[in-house]
Amino acid sequence: MSSQWVPWWSGKACVMGLCVGLLACRGSERAASGVSRAWEVGEPSALAVSTRVGVHGMVVFGDQGLYLYHLPMWHGLHAWQIVIEARLDDEGRRLYDSDRVAGSPLVTFEPEPFALASLKPGFTLAGTLHHGHFEQGGTPLPSADRAAKVSFTVQRLIMVEALRPTGPALSSASYRVFGRDGEWFGVHVASRAPDFDQILRLETRSAALGDARGSAGVPVSTRLPNDANHRPLVGAAWTGRLEDGTELPFTVQREEYFSTSDLGAP
């Protein structure tokens, strides 16, 4: 698998009842999901069908608010794009803030096994924070001389979309934009394999994003090619279009995460 900005995951494949390599498939299958359509957070109950238990690795990002991005794949128990706003316990927040201040380009979370169907406000995810990618050489953040177990408590689901590798291809890129004044993010919406993961920190006019504060965020379409090689990079300025037709300028402040590995060819 190719790497382009941060260490990417190695290839992963789930085989019925068997995990081909402990890091290749993050968990055992307990039930079939049968999901074939995309859902937004307006239908969080869609996750009720995802009862497979596994290690759902996540990217951690944000400063004013903390967010978790479930690292998706096209098939199996990880075939979901999910963004969660969550509260981290005091020890975990200390570790996370210290690593970010030290200039870490990426912090990931390796939770203990759970089913995505459990994700709802108040649910607690216990696990380990990692400097870098936990499946590609990342190192656990320490507490004294050992890795610390930390916990996130789900506050709200921002994005819930089931993935379908043969879904309709998008000719232009689309993002789910969310956050709060002074700290806005955009997650690239995957549509059809091959595609890519991208999380952007954005600068924009916050007044036009009132519906994105404390809610599920807003879908934003662009005129940008839906192509990893032409994705917006740091410093890039582009215009997004909200569902009501409002055009809004965005500038990329930081690329929090990018990968073509997990959402490449299925």
HELIX and SHEET records of a PDB file:
HELIX    1   1 PRO A   44  VAL A   49  5                                   6    
HELIX    2   2 GLY A   76  HIS A   78  5                                   3    
HELIX    3   3 ASP A   90  VAL A  101  1                                  12    
HELIX    4   4 LEU A  116  SER A  118  5                                   3    
HELIX    5   5 SER A  206  ALA A  212  5                                   7    
HELIX    6   6 ALA A  228  HIS A  230  5                                   3    
SHEET    1   A 2 CYS A  14  VAL A  15  0                                        
SHEET    2   A 2 LEU A  18  CYS A  19 -1                                        
SHEET    1   B 2 VAL A  53  GLY A  54  0                                        
SHEET    2   B 2 PHE A 114  ALA A 115 -1                                        
SHEET    1   C 7 THR A 139  PRO A 140  0                                        
SHEET    2   C 7 THR A 124  HIS A 131 -1                                        
SHEET    3   C 7 VAL A 107  PRO A 111 -1                                        
SHEET    4   C 7 MET A  58  PHE A  61 -1                                        
SHEET    5   C 7 TYR A  67  HIS A  70 -1                                        
SHEET    6   C 7 TRP A  80  LEU A  88 -1                                        
SHEET    7   C 7 LYS A 149  ALA A 162 -1                                        
SHEET    1   D 2 PRO A 142  SER A 143  0                                        
SHEET    2   D 2 ARG A 146  ALA A 147 -1                                        
SHEET    1   E 7 SER A 172  ARG A 180  0                                        
SHEET    2   E 7 GLU A 183  HIS A 188 -1                                        
SHEET    3   E 7 ASP A 197  THR A 204 -1                                        
SHEET    4   E 7 GLU A 247  SER A 259 -1                                        
SHEET    5   E 7 ALA A 237  ARG A 241 -1                                        
SHEET    6   E 7 VAL A 218  PRO A 225 -1                                        
SHEET    7   E 7 SER A 172  ARG A 180 -1                                        
END                                                                             
